[in-house]
């Protein structure tokens, strides 16, 4: 179970995290100091504790954006005033807690939320039974044909699709679904972006938890986003320096490969111009053998085309 806490007060974030760990030691807990930080995250979690009165975008605005992406997250609002209570249910809130909240009330709401999450897991497991025998996901299958890059075999609902790595502009993940944005269109499958990152190699970079970009299609970038040939990807500020260095190395490798190819082509042209097929050998330097008759005598061809015995001439009898 993944639990996220978004509140601009460090004391509240720490308190909620402690209470969750006390009840569910195995839970994965993520803390966010602002709504913008939460929106940049790969996923909001299975259960989200969200403060309404945040600095910048408030909790209601954040909730509306999240609901467009994900309707499954169990949303629990944290608020110091009750005036937002009715508005909270407009965005599908599971419950709300008024600050300062009591331990008893907190554990009660958390327990109900965890029970609902477990029920959702059981329903999803039951709905997935019909897919038994089909494995969604992605795997590397090797090298393509002459001049092609490596390719993936993407499996989705029993259908397998061959995708060249070189044709992937960028990939993004949301709610455990990876979307490959390619030159010919998009393709989705359930999996982990980290697995694709390992396979993709040095021509790709992960500037943000939710994105993996192909350097080949990068048009411009700054400390917050990358503009690609088709689409945009977010840039986490802490990854900006590493991205710039990796992009420079990629361009250096590209330049070195181009020079090597030009040199090889020139060498090939020089070698070809120096070679002469055996059939075109200069006949002036090849001694032709004489024809002989059955007695071993040399024969010559006369002006009338008849062959006669060759006689040595020393100027006359």
C-alpha angles and dihedrals in degrees: 000000000000118000125189127194120197115185132131091221111085091204092057093046092051093045094052091046091052093048092050092049090050091058100031111025092176095055119117107233126198123186125206127187096198142022092245090056089052092051091053091054120104092238135002093225133244092281121027126194104199128185113221100207100057127159109257112001108024125229095261092055091047091049092053091053092046093049090058088057102035130018096175101068111106104233122207117180123216113206140164093207132047097219091093096051098099093041088053092066091055088073095046098262114181094208143326135230123209115220128272089038126189122241092239094054092044094052091046093054093042091051092051091048092050091049091052091049091052090050090051089051091053092049093049091049090053093048090051094058092088089061092059109134092031121090119202117205143076137279136178111245102182143257124348126227127290109322094004127121126231116292141209131222107222116199121201126163093340093311118114120204126190112224125184112224089219090060094056109102094185141328130220135187131212128168091352093305117119117208118199111206106203139174091258098040143290131306128191134202138157113257147092124296089214090065091054090046091058092051098041096069133200095327089071132062133191106221093170137019090253100043141062116184134196110230089214092072101040111123101172140339146185137185094288108035147012122224112210134188086268119015138352135265130203120247120213107220092228090058097048097092093047090048093054092049093047092047090052091050089049091054091047091053090047091051093047091049091051092051091048091051092050092049092049091050092050092048090050092052092050093049092048093051092053095052124086123192115245090242089064096052115139106265091203090077097046116087109220115222119242122243117244133195127231091276092056094253120143115250130206130192117241129215090265091055095252120129120233137174113281115239126193114243122209099173102283144317 
